[in-house]
Amino acid sequence: MVRCLKIISVVAVMLISLTGLAHAGIWYLPFPEDISTNGHLIDDVIHYIDIVLVIFFGAVLLALLFFIVRYRSRPGHTAVYETGYKKKYAIITICLGLLVFCSIDAVIEHMSFRDLKEVFWNFPQGKDVIKIELMPQQFAWNIRYAGIDGEFATQDDIVAPLSQMHVPVGTPVVVQMSPFDVVHSFYVPNLRIKQDAIPGMVTTFWFQLTKTGKFEIACSALCGNGHYKMRGSLISESKEDFEKWLANQTAEAASADDFWADSETSTGSSVPENWGWKWQSKS
């Protein structure tokens, strides 16, 4: 019995250590740097899942160790065959199932829908909001900004260089995305955003950056044999630098230069010259 208690104590210490490591980062690795105002909400859900799963996994290990030691083969002990069909076993099973459901599934669902309703589906409004239309294709990102008239799908729209998304730091950015060909997925780990692009649909999401720098945009949906090279750049800069860049793009868009054909990442597939759509307002 003393040996059994020692084993249980060691496992308990290991459980506490694993719980702390799970809180620091799954599989002992730190998360990518969070550069958004809302990324911590995703981290909170992941941390909660890590901690609760480690606790339940540890409890199962402790139970297994207890039963192995308690009901081990030894002199004077006769094994008893148990079908498990008694009423008390059914009650215990139901209670354990409800405990797992209420402490994991129900809490995660509550946290997720709360964040969706209060933050991720609460799209910012106002003149300071930057609006972007994004059309992924095999294997690049086509990016469009509204021109002077503030409307999309008009002659003064600003089409950015291929796969380069410039945004100002500290300003809400609303993106509407619809693919040109197949299913793609906009993935920026530093934003905690992974949003699918479905043909025939316009998907809306938003974010706000807290740090300047250059971060990778990846496609996280297998979209063809060139999927591996579908990378872009999210360039976060000051509002002054963004306005300067936007003004330069206005002049470039008004010129006859065709920077699509000169792009090193061009796939050769045709893209409509006047791609874009009327902005779909979200309440």
N, C-alpha and C positions, 0 to 999 in steps of 0.2 A: 504493500500500500504506500509506503514511503517513497519507493521508486516511482510509483505512478504519479504521486504529487510532484516529484521533481520534474518528470517529463512534462506534466501540464504547466508547471511554472515556466519552464524554458520556452514552450510554445507560446505562452501568454506574452513573454518578453518579445519574442519574434513578431507576434501580432501587433504589438504596440509600435515596434520599429517600422514594420511595413506600412502601418497606417500613416506614420509621419512622412515616410518616403512617398507614399501615394499622394499626400497633400502637396508635396514639393513638385511632383511631376510624374506622370505615368511612365513606367519602365525606367525610372531613375533619370530621365532626361528633362531638362528645363523646357518650358514652352517657348515658341518663337516670341520675340519681343512684341508686346501689344502696343500698337501705335494709333489705336482708335478710342473713341470715348465710350464705346459700348462693348468692346471686346472682353472686358472682365466678366460680363454676364455669361458668356459662353464658358469661360474658365471656371466660374463658380459651379456651373452644372457638372462639368467634367470632374472637378475636385470632389464634389459631393458623391458622384458615382464611384470614384476611386475609393474613397474612404468607406462608404457603406459596403461595397463589394468585398473589400479587404476584411472588414469586421465579420461579415457573414461567412466568408471563406474560412477565416480563422475559427469561428464558432463550429463550423462543420469539422474542421481538423481536430479541435478539442474533443468533440463528441465521438469521433472515430477512435481517438486515442483512449478515451475513457472506456468505451465499449470493448476495445481490444484487450485492455488490461483487466477490466472488471469481469468479462466473460471468457477469459482465456482458459485453455485446457489445463487442468491441474487435478491432482489426486483428491478424491472426495467430492468432486463437482460433476454432476450429470447434465448433459445438454438437454434443453427443452425445446421442442418444435413448436413454433408459434406462427399461425397463419396471418395475424395482423388484422383479422376481420372484426375484432371487438369494437364496441361503440366508442370506448375511450380512445382507441387509436385513430378512429375517424375524426373525433373531435380535435385531437392533437394535430393531425395533418391539416385540417381546415384552419386551425388557429395559426399554425406556422405559415401556411399559404397566405393568409390575410396579413400576417406580420410583414412578410416579404413584399407583398403588393403595396401595402400602405406606406412602408418605409422607403421603398425604391420607386416603383412605377408611379404611384399617386403623387409623390413629392416631385419627381422629375417632370411629370406632366404639368403640375401646378407652376413650377418654376418656369418651364418653357412657355406656356401660354400666357403667363403674366408678363414675361419679357417681350413676347411677340406683340401683345396688345398694347402695352405701355411704351414700348421703344421701337421695335423693328418694323411694326406695321403703322406706327405713328409718324407718317412722313412729314418732314419739316416743310413749312410754307414760308413765303416771304421773298423779297427781292434779292436778299443776300444768298439764296440757295443756288448752287451751281447745278445745272441740269446737263446730263450727258446721255446721248444715245449710243449704244454699243451693239455692234453686229459681228459676232464671231463667225469665222468661216474656216475651212480647211486651208491653211493651218496658221491663222493670224487673227488679230483683233482690229476691227474697223471702228473708229471712234469719231463721233460728231458732236460739235457744240453749236448752240444757237448763235446766230449772227446778231447784228445790231437791232433787228426787229424783235428779238426775243422769241421767235417762233422757229419751229423745226420744219424740215422739208420745204424750205424756201431757198431762193437763189443766193442769199448771203450766209448760208450755213458754213461753219468752219470745220473742215475735215482734217483731223490731226495726222501727223506722220504715222505710218503703220505700226500698230501695237504699242503706241506711246500715249499713256493717259496722264495728263498734267492736271493736278488739283491743288487748290490753295489750302494751307494748313489752317485749322481752326474754323473752317467754314463747312456747313452741311453740304453734302454732295448726293444728289439723287440720280440714280442710273436706271434707264429703261433699256432692256436687252432683248433682242430677238435674233436668232441665228439665220444665216444665209442658206445653210445646207442641212447639216445633221445636228444631232444633239451635242452640245458642248457644255462646259461647266466653268464658270468664272471663279477662280480660287486664289485668294491672297491670304496665306496663313497669318501674316501680321495684322490683318483686319479681322480675323476670325470669320471670314466670309467664304462660303462655298455655295454658289447659286447656279442651278441648272438653267440652261438656255434650251427651250423646247421649240422646235419648228412650228410655226403658225401661232405662237403665243408671244405676248410682250410681258416680260417679267420685270418687276420694279423692286429695287432695294436701295438702301442709303447708308452712308457712313460719314464720319467726321474724323479727320486726322488730328493728332496731337503732336506730331513730330515731323520735321522735314527729312528728306532723304529719298533714295531710290530703292524700290522694293519690287520683287518679282510677281508677275501675274502668270499663273499657270492654268492650263486646261486639265481638269481632273476627271474628264469623261473620255474614254477611249473613242476617238473620232476618226480614225483612219491610220494608214501606215506612216503618216508623218506626224502623228500625235506628239511624239517626243520633242519636236521642235516648235510646238505651239506655245511660245513664251512671249510675254510682253513686259513692259515696265510701268509701274505706278510711280510717278514722280511727284513727290510732295514738296511744295515750295512756298515761300512767303506770298502774300497776296499781291505785293508789288511785282515780284518776279513772274507770277502767274499772269497778271494783266499785261505785262510786257511781252511775255511769250504769246499770249492770245492775240495781241496786236500784230505781232510778226506773222502769225498764222493767217490773220485776215488778209494781209498783203500777199502772202503766198497763195492763198486760195483764190485771190482775184487775178493772179497771173496765169499764164498758159503752161506753166511747168507741170509736168506729170511726175510726181514723186512716187506714185505707185509702182511704175515700171522699173524705177531705179532702186527699189528697196531690195536688200539682200535676202529678206525673208519672204519675198513674193513667191507664191506657189504656182503662179501661172494661170490659175483659175480666174475666170472673169468675175468682176464685181460690178453691179450696176453703177453707172456714173452718178446718178441722182438717188442713191439709196437713202432711206430715212422714212420717217412716218410722223404724222401729227402727234404731238405730245399728249399722252393719256393722263389726265388729271387724276390724282389720288386724294381722297379725303382723309 
